[in-house]
Amino acid sequence: MTKGEQLQHLEDLIAVAKDSELGYETAATHVGDDRLATIFADYAKQRAGFVKDLKEEVARESGEVPADNGTITGTVFRGWMSV
């Protein structure tokens, strides 16, 4: 696997982790149970940590800070969760 392929995989993981972070934030906001809201908020914070760590690894390997955008699919799903 080339360095470029490794970086692409890391960037793909960043997108998935960001989707997960934003999804849990959305769930925490819209759930009617305070206990579940706390759990979802904790998961969102954990995923934000994953995003941070992955971005640091990409920056270390490439010298560039990657975007931490999620995917279009994640955006659509979060929109559906908000309905």
Summary of the structure (lengths in Angstrom):
residues: 83
radius of gyration: 14.4
end to end distance: 42.1
largest distance: 46.8
contacts: 223
relative contact order: 0.20
helix: 81%
strand: 0%
